[in-house]
């Protein structure tokens, strides 16, 4: 069973697995541990991850990214409308009011839900995991921002089902980081001692989250959580983009915002510039060739100028920090450490403000990019019965209240009853799915709750009323029934719709596989054309006649032209047939080269074997005692086999010497290897047969000693009771 943790980020995704006694982050097919949260759809298939990111510029209308925060949101939502103008692709209003994404796929206009888009991304991450682990992956734990509402979380859970994953649990980002931090700590205080309080700050590409967790041995408790869902690294990118848009308009008369491709290129370059400024305080250039209208643009920026530009954003750093400190009721002296993760925490000005707020240096002992995924994998290992993990309890805090509302069948009032189960930021070890309510046997109504009884006991009238009610119902039978609870959400997918999405995802996976096989077949033809053409003028030049070279060269040129014209978009079988046709002429040349290179070594090996066995035959004839236990018949068979092999080798070598290297060989390497094997099959059983054991004669005195010494004389007997001979005293036994 595989244990997988997935960090589905706004910009990038990470996968971690529990194996080999630890947690390992998985690399994708590009040997990159980071997979972009990007999906590109085209006329034949879809590409996901790194391949999709490379198409952001060329296929911008159908390359989807930055959709994580659309989960569970209506298209009329203020945030969605604010994002709409920044996106190169089109949003679409679904029948239930949710946000959909409209793209061109398989030469048709398609509208996908956010759940489907995330499922596509999860499918890619699942395939990456299975490729690395060499086994199927089903169970997983996935991270979510701590500010995600119940509707957003349910939307993500629907996406996991579409992708064929069994999500054991959704875990908050900062809680996953806290788990990755604490589970390996060996110096945590004992449960009865004062806990260690650690602040975790996670500033990613699109959001800012803070939590405070207290640690004891085998225990993690989240004390407080705060966030700014709209502050992240991309906000700093946007400021740079705005600056350079104005700069290029003034200096180059270019309206960048009217050109989506140019705007996307500028975003990419500004992100790179931001990262460079985190490590460099000097002036840094920004250069983009053929930016718009074949115009090259350039600019520059330094860290001081950048920080002045971002002053309003930097002021928002302190608010969540103050919030968690107020919620936890801790003083700054009670904070043990401040751990920071997330790409945006690399910005020096952000680190300085966090450090200044707490009055101590921040810590970067965790991997800023992979800590969330590693925590998810640890949580999955804890939940999995296949892994033995040290006991570590997690008590999380959720920043939203949970309220139950119901209306009794016997309630004649217009309104409905309400009960606040959990306040915001309350600690919950389990979010429940059922509850129990007591009703009388006749179903006449609900029994008063403990809270109502306490309220009624505060006055005399209440006491009398309570006593009267108790006496009147003293003999009433009471039973408990399960009370199902439904989430108040209108945008969660119906089961039928979910099943349809699952089926469609499977069809898209099949389509992707077929298209990959078709492209692989096409690439195989192209690779063979380039490879053989280069070798015809290189290592194959000696092994091909002039007529063969001319004919094959023309075939290769015709095939190359065909690939870029009518062969641009053909079926897999056509490419395979084209490759077979080329190989029919190319493989004989390749075989001559391969045979010429391997034949000398094979003949040399056969010659050594013949020489070895012939020497043994000569030693037998010379009465060498090592071979005198062999019979004359056996040696005759060996000698005959050796002479036959020698004659075969001389015949083949003479025949080969009469041929040019451009002709088909008289003997192949495989035939020589087979002859070596035949010779060994005859000779090895004869020469490897051990000598028979011989017993030395026993002297008369030794016999008498053996007869009268009794049991002591049997010390030299073997397991069958046969007497073994020992060398005389003072001499060594020699084999």
Secondary structure, DSSP 8 states (H G I E B T S, - for coil): ---EEEEE-SSEEEEEEEETTEEEE---TTS-S-EESEEEE-SS-EEETHHHHTTTTTTGGGEEES-GGGTT-BTTSHHHHHHHTT-SSEEEE-TTSBEEEEEEETTEEEEEEHHHHHHHHHHHHHHHHHHHHTS---EEEEEE-TT--HHHHHHHHHHHHHTT-EEEEEEEHHHHHHHHHHTT-S----TTS--EEEEEEEE-SS-EEEEEEEEETTEEEEEEEEEETT-SHHHHHHHHHHHHHHHHHHHH---GGG-HHHHHHHHHHHHHHHHHHHH--S-EEEEEEEEETTEEEEEEE-HHHHHHHTHHHHTTHHHHHHHHHHHHT--GGGEEEEEEESGGGGSHHHHHHHHHHHTS--B--S-TTTHHHHHHHHHHHHH-TTS-----EEEEEESS-EEEEE--TT--SSS-EEEEEE-TTEEES---SEEEEEEETT---B---HHHHHHHTTSHHHHHHHHHHHHHTTT--EEEEEEE-----SSS--HHHHHHHHHHHHHHHHHHHHHHHHHHHHHHHHHHHHHHHHHHTTTTGGGS-HHHHHHHHHHHHHHHHHHTTGGGG--HHHHHHHHHHHHHHHHHHHHHHHHHHHHHHHHHHHHHHHHHHHHHHHHHHTT-GGGTTS-HHHHHHHHHHHHHHHHHHHHHHHHHHTS-TTS--SS-HHHHHHHHHHHHHHHHHHHT-----------HHHHHHHHHSGGGGGGGB-TTS-B-----TT-----
